[in-house]
Amino acid sequence: CTPQLRAIDAINPMEASFREAFASGITTVITGPGSANPIGGQLAAIKTYGKRIDDMIIKAPVGIKIAFGENPKATYNDKSQSPSTRMATAALIRETFKKAQEYQRQVEQYQNNSDEEDPPEYDIKSESLLPLLNGDIPLHAHVHRADDIFTAVRIAREFNLNLILVHCTEGHLIAEQLADDGYPVLLGPILTDRSKPELKNQSEITPAVLSEAGLKISIITDHPETPEKYLTLCAAMAVKHGLRRDEALRAITINPAVSCGIGDRVGSIDDGKDSDIVIWDGDPLDIMGSPYGIVI
């Protein structure tokens, strides 16, 4: 469990995919540590243009990444150590959150009575989780299978955390329950193969089903699983399989911005927001459409 890892310390703005994403009309992304660890670290919202990551940041941290299912299981099974089961993954996440809660209590106790109390010993992992526990940033849960989705919901409720469901591959199988819960979902990638058992129910209909159920959906590429430059193609595929066109456009603009807590900066054209505007030479959801100009 590594909540202290910061995405911005590992991003190389000179990498070619930044130029490709920007040329494709993608001006803002959220990125972070992968899903090998039960708690991966801190996500960052950044621009896709610039040479120095510090100048590209919109918000960091913008969330804490956790992961359930095959990824942490496979990673640590190969090392012959825990967590190699779903139970152990959930238990480690709970244990880390509990320790952070106790650290938070000690910090608050010291702040309220600093004349008589000693400060708690600094704990970088627990310190990194305080914005999450305080509700300042959400928990991004990597989940594919329905039972993993419900485990993420269960833990978020236990600790009263703001939750975002990432991938949500089997979401169309539990649309009614997800609609009752009301957590935002970031769906995708849908243009990849079923590379592991928990993707067996992957379907292009998931965005349409969850949107019709009343959920605020966003479409993601999970770059580099699907390169970021194909985001509009992913949205077009969702339309082909039943998603309303206007909802598909929202799913790659304002919906992810609002769901991820940066809607005050990006996602729509409005007073006070960043002036990132993409002008297309045709329909953005047409495979032949291309950005004609990008204003930043």
N, C-alpha and C positions, 0 to 999 in steps of 0.2 A: 504494500500500500504506500503510494508515493505522492500524496497530495501537494508536497512542496515543489514538485517539478513544474517549471513554468515554460509554456510553449514558446514564449518570445526568445528564450535562450537557445533555441534549436532551429530557428527559422532562417533560411538563407534567401533573402529577397532576390538574389542574382539567379536563382534556379529558373530554368526555362518555363516552367508551368505558370509562373506569375505573368510573364509576358503573354503567354497563350490565353490565360484566363481573361486578362484585361482586353486583349484584342477581340475576344468573344463577347465583350460587354459585361463581364463580371468585375465589378469594382470593389466589392466587399466580400470577405469570407470569414468564417469562424474555423479555427484550426486548433490542434492541440495534440497531446500525447495519444498514443494508440490504445488498443484494448487488450494488451497482454496482461496487465496488472488489474486486480480488482478495483483499485483506485489509481488512475493513471496520472492525474495531475491537473494543472490549471489551463483552461482554454483561453484563447485570445481572439477578439474581433479585430481584424486588420484590413487595411486597404491592399489592393493587389498591385499598387504602383508605388515606387519609391526604392531607395537603395539602402536605407538604414531602418531597421525594424522599429526602433524607438519613434521614428517620425511617421510610421504607418499605423500605429495603434489607435483604434477607436475606443476599446475598453479591454483592460487586462487586469485581473482575471474577469472573464465574462461568464464563467461557470467552472464547475468541478466535474471531471470525467470519471465515471465508474463503468465497469463492464461485468456482464454476466454471461454464462453459457460457455460455448466451446473455446473461445479464445483464451481466457485465463486457465481453464481446465487443461487445454493442450499444452500451453506454455509450461505449466508447473508439473504436469505429468511427465513431460520430457526431462525435467530436472529431478524427477523422483522425489518431489516434495509437495507440501500443501501450498495452495489449494488445488487439488486435482478433482474435486467434485463441486457440484452446484451448492451443496450445503456449506462446504468450507468457504467458498467465495463469499456467500452472504454473511457467514459468521465473522469473517475477517473485516468486512465492511462495517458491520455492526460494532465490532470491538473498537475499531479505529474511531468511529463516530462517538461512541461512549466515552473513550479517553478524551476526545476533543471537548465533549460536554463538561467533563470533570475539570479539564484545564480552563474552560470558559468560566466555570463557577469560581475557581481559585483566583483567576484574573479579576473578576468582578468583586470578589470579596476583598482583595487587596486594594482595588481602586476605591472602594467605599470606606476603607478603614486603613489607609496607608501608614498612619502613625503607629499602629499596633501590629499590623500584619506584615509578614515578609512576602516579597513577590514570588510567584511560583517559578520554578526552574524553567528556563525557556525551552519550548518544544516546537521545533519548526513545523512538524507535521500537524500538530493540533492548531498552531497559530494560523496555518494556511487554510484550515477549515472554518475559522471563525466567521468569515463573510458568508459562508454557506449556512451555518447554524443561525446566524442573525437575520437570514432572509434577504441579504443584499445581492446574492447571486444564486442562480439555480443549479440543480444537480442534473447533469446530462448523463442519462443511463443508456449504455450500449446494450440493446436487447433485441433479440430476433424471435425466439419462441414465445408462445403465449404464456407459459408458466414463468418464464424469466421476466416478462413484462409485469406480471402480477407480483413477482418478488420485488421488483423495483418500486412498484406502487406501495407495497406493504412496508418497505423500509422507509420510504419518503414520509409515509403517514406516521410511523413510529417516532421519527425525529422532527416532524412538522417542517418538512423541507419543500421548497418549490422544485417541481420535477418537470423535466423535458424527456420524452421518450424518443430515443434516437434509433433509427432503422425501422423498428416496429414491424418486422417482416410479416408476422402472422396477425397483424392488426385487423385484417378483414375478417378473420375468424371469430373475433371477440369485439366487434364494432359496438354492440349495445353496451357492453360493460365499460369500454373505453369512453363512450359518450357520457355515461353516468359519472365517471371519474373526472372527465373534463381536462385532462392534462394535454398540453400541446404536443404534437408529434412531428418529427423530422423524418420523412420517409425516403428510403433509398439505401443503396443504389438499386435501380431496377433494370439496369442494362448490363448485368453481370451473370455469370453462370452460378449454378448451385454448388459452390465449392466446398461446402461442409453440410453435415446432416441437418442442422437446424435451419437451413435455407430451403428445405424440400417443398415448402408451401409458398415460396416466393411467387408473387403474381403482380402483373401490371395493373390489376383492378383495385389494388389496395388504396391508392389515393382517392379514387372515385367513391369507394364504399365508405371510407372514413369521412370524407367530405359530406356525403349524403346523410351520414349519421349525425352531422352537426359539429364535428371537430374542426379546430383550426389546424390545417395541415400545411406543411412545408415540404418541398422536394429538395433532396440533397444528392450529391454525386459520390460522397465519401472518397474524394480524391486521395490517392491515385487509383482506387478500385475502378471508378469511372472517371476519366479526366474532367476537371472542372469546366473545361471549354465545351463540354457536351451537356451542360445544364439545361439549355433550352430544348435540346433533343429529348431529354428525360421528361420534361414537362409536356412536350408534344406527344410522347408515347402514352402519358397518363390521359391526355385528351382522347387519343385514339381508343382507349379502353374505358371511356365513360366519364372522365372528369370534365366538368364544364370549363370552357376556354377561359372565361374570366377568372375562375378559381385557380386555374393553372398559372395564370400570370401573377395572381396574388401569392401563390405558393412559392414563387421564386423572387418575390420582391418584399411586399409589406408584411406578409405573414411571418416569415422567419425573423425579420427585424423586430417585430413586436414580441414574438414568442421568446426571443433571446435577449430582450431587454435593451435593444439599441434602436428602437423605433423612433426615438427622439432625434436621431442623427441621419438614418438612412431608411430606405424602403419605399419612399414615395416622394413626390415633388411637392414641397410645402415650405412655407416661410420658416426660416431658422434652421433648416436641415442642410446637410452637405449638398453641394450642387452637382452631384454625380448624375449626369443625364446621358443616356445612350439613345442615339438616333439611328433607326434601322432603315435599310433600303427596301424593306418589305415586311411581311409578317414575321415577328421574332420566333414564332413556333413553326415556321416553314423551314425545312431542311436547307432550302436555297437562300434563306434570308441571312444577311450579314450586317453588322454594325457599320453605318455610314460615317458616323462621327461620335466621339465620346468627349463630353465636357466635364472637366473636373475643377 
